[in-house]
Amino acid sequence: MEIQNRAIYRQAYRILVSLYGPDAAFRPGQYEAIEATMIHRRTLVVQRTGWGKSLVYFIATKLMREESGGMTLVVSPLLALMQNQLEAAQKMGLSCDVLNSTVKDRRQDILQSMVNNQLDLVLVTPETLFSQDVQMQICKIPIGLFVIDEAHCISDWGHDFRLQYARLREIVRLLPLHVPVLATTATANDRVINDLAEQLGKDVFVSRGSLARESLWIQVLNMPNKIERYAWMLEHIPHMPGSGIIYCLTQRDCDYLSDFLNKHGISARSYYSRDGLEEEKNREAEELFRRNQIKALVATIKLGMGYDKGDIAFVIHYQMPANIVSYYQQIGRAGRNIERAYVVLMHGQEDEEIIDYFIRTAFPTEKETGDILSAVTEAGGLTLAGIEQKVNISRSRMDKAITFLQNDGFLYKEDRLYYASPKPYVYNRAHYDAVTAIRRQEMEQMKALVRTKGCYSQFIIHALDDPAPFPCGHCANCLGRPIFPETASFSARQAAAAYVDKMVLTIEPRKRWPAFAGHKAGKIQYQNMPGVCLSKYGDPGYGELVRQGKYAKPARFSDELVGKSASLLLPLIQEKRITHAVAVPSLRSGIVMDFVKRLAARCGLTYLEALEKKPAEPQKTMENSAHQCQNAFESFSIREGISLPERIILVDDIVDSRWTMTVCGILLMEHGCQEVYPFALADSSRTEV
Amino acid sequence: MNDNSAIIFALCSHIGEDEQIKPLEPREWSDLAKKMMERQMEPKALYQLSDPETRDALDMDDAALERIGRLLNREASLAFALNHLQDAGVYVVTRTDAQYPRRLKAALGNTCPPLFYYAGDLSLLDRPAVGYAGSRLITEEDLTFTRDTVAKTVRHGFIVVSGGAKGVDSTAETAALEKGSAAVSFLSDSLLRKIKVPQNLKALQKKNMLLLSAVNPDAGFHAGTAMMRNRYIYIQSQATVVVKSDYNKGGTWSGAVESLKHQWAPVLCRNQADIPGNQALINQGAIPIDSQWDGDVNQLLASRNSTQTEQLSMFS
């Protein structure tokens, strides 16, 4: 141990002993980090989970408060983790509290105690820290030590990009140099560490230890398709101890996989970015998982940083993650307080395509950011709905572009309005290109990991620039044999194949209008019934058949598609007593009409030409709700003098935004139809995490 | 932010002011700064307030020490306020920064504001400028005179400096921007509101504008601060044009009289017989101009100086 300042050491040791008894000793690196913080240095701690990072700032806080310094503010991303830390800090005799979404009713009281300097330490989520009520008070709060947990997020080279963390990076830059800042992370390679050190200022003290996690038993499986992967899980998850996490790249994959597992006796819940009321599903899933009442949580990277459950017994990757930093983080959730946890990585060709899609669409285009910025500048401030009306960009692309514009200081938000900032606008192409190039390299590194013949654990921590990586001795490569068998039984494969064959997508009815063309946002009076969609456009199987049909010369959907659609729809037709089929009309091609006629004949429905198409822009060039909705209204009308039956199946080839289906449904219902059931051959909406 | 700037900001910013937190007024900060300078202490020394030697050297009572301690304690949390402003493109420049308006510091010494909030390009402060001032009650004819005169001074390479208020100020600014020149405004209120006005915003984005405010960026109008900022306009200008002044009252009058007294900048006053305020200023030494003037400020001042020298030599 290196002791520069005996006085600080004596104090710190006294506190340690008072807590853990006369035999207590600091772990390697802990005291050095405390001392650096106490002499007002910027400190960066890169140590694996479980090393004892919180002890560093607990003791530093205690010492600073004894010298009547300001309070410690700990910015930490995860609620679950906060509760544990709060209890630990209280055990040390620190007066502390948390500021996050769970203490809404006490928030003003907590803030007042902070202003009055009555609390020693407060844990806060970045979202709460930057919320308006906290920002109103924060300038009155005496802060003596600033702690940033999961600090890799403030690096531009990190992968968990969050706007609030980007703002935190600015805060650190703006802090007077003598305000101590302690940044901690368990995952960062050299590039991220160098970037962090630069963000923190001159003369940064870096504490760095081994990243090896000895409880993890790693195995890699090359599995080309969905059926193989489903079958493997069905066969082997029941033999795994305890409960665990399955990571997927997209939301859709989470939903399918958890449905498949549930239908075959393995209890599972999905977890991904959900808004509003849907978020309740995440809380419920997390709660069930926490109490080990389900076998698996099927999640995207949304189940993110710092998720802390000590007894996670396995982590399976349904697809290959985009890079080793995220991979290390995700598998790192397993085996924290148990001796052994299983880690299984599945990979195949299609994973690479998905990752490549994420890499290609990670940054907004120059046109997207430029269009948004000039619309906002011209208008002197716009709401999100206002931007959507002025700029033809999809909502998710728009959200992304706005996040980047805010992060780079070109756009800011006050109440509900966005304003352009006076900062001269430049599109940061060089930086985006550099980051994109690095992400591709990282994907290559991930591909090298699945191919390696050496120790997986060693490969991973070496990739993270661990100073002394060593072989774990118990991964599949070290053992020289698979931990779990690499294949599944015939019956498991049969079950998986049958499930995959029956997969259909639902077409949820649109319930609310966006604000468009002078109309206000509001509830849709005539809503469609829930509909079905046969495939994901272009996916192997029916999705591919749909694509082939569209591009055939002449264009025609195959009899196989008609047959499959009929078998899918017949139970619904019988149950709901549907009598007619209506096609979404087109001026450019008769392919849908031809298909619907054949489908109607096969299902015993009457084919009805109820709708007419007017010349308009192709709907697929409309990028967001306001534009899609307005364009759909300009595109369709009801055939004059037609009398409509009570129940109709409304058929289109491709569904994306659902506004065409919604508007056609409204036209039918306004003219006497009572229930409209949408059906589409394929869904072309974008992949989301 | 360097430590010295951070200290000035923590001590003097009115952000988050309340019963507990009472920022130092410019005069109070000047006195403290002077005291520290005499003892060869840097502002950074205030970090050692707990050290008895520092306390002795500063020779302050407990209440004053307590007040300074409280102000400095919020230093870290003020980073959030700075960040909030920075998001909107508003920054802070303090007296210890090299980019602080040089002419103000030279002319006002210790009484110059400890800090400015600003948006836009500070290098516009290095360009020669003509100031424009006028009372709030103005006619279309006054505005035409303003526009025409700005067009001429712009042609001679002068940007416009004004107070960014309605009337003469904003007319002069708009005229300068339309002619492809630039504008600097010393605002007395509402910086955060003014950067949202599309015309200003576009000029700021093109680096043709600089807005400065010595008061909180969200402060409302206050007559006292409006008077104070008039002097910044004169000091920043090579000469300031008074389009129309009330007689013996109002900001335009007192600003011009103050500048004549301290010789901050030559006052060019529109020579209009039916405006008593303007006539009185010309009698007190303002240089008369009219719509025939070609806008060549340097030549006007040079010829004026030589006339004065001639007159002096005649009397000596």
Interface residues (C-beta under 8 A of the other chain):
Chain A: G70 Q135 I138 C139 K140 I141 P142 I143 G144 F146 R167 E170 I171 L174 L175 P176 L177 H178 V179 T377 E378 A379 G380 G381 Q406 G409 Y412 E414 Y419 A420 S421 P422 K423 P424 Y425
Chain B: M1 N2 D3 A6 I7 I15 G16 D18 Q20 I21 Y47 R70 N73 R74 E75 A76 S77 L78 A79 F80 A81 L82 N83 H84 Q86 D87 A88 G89 V90 A119 G120 I195 K196 V197 P198 N200 L201 K202 L204 Q205 K206 K207 M209
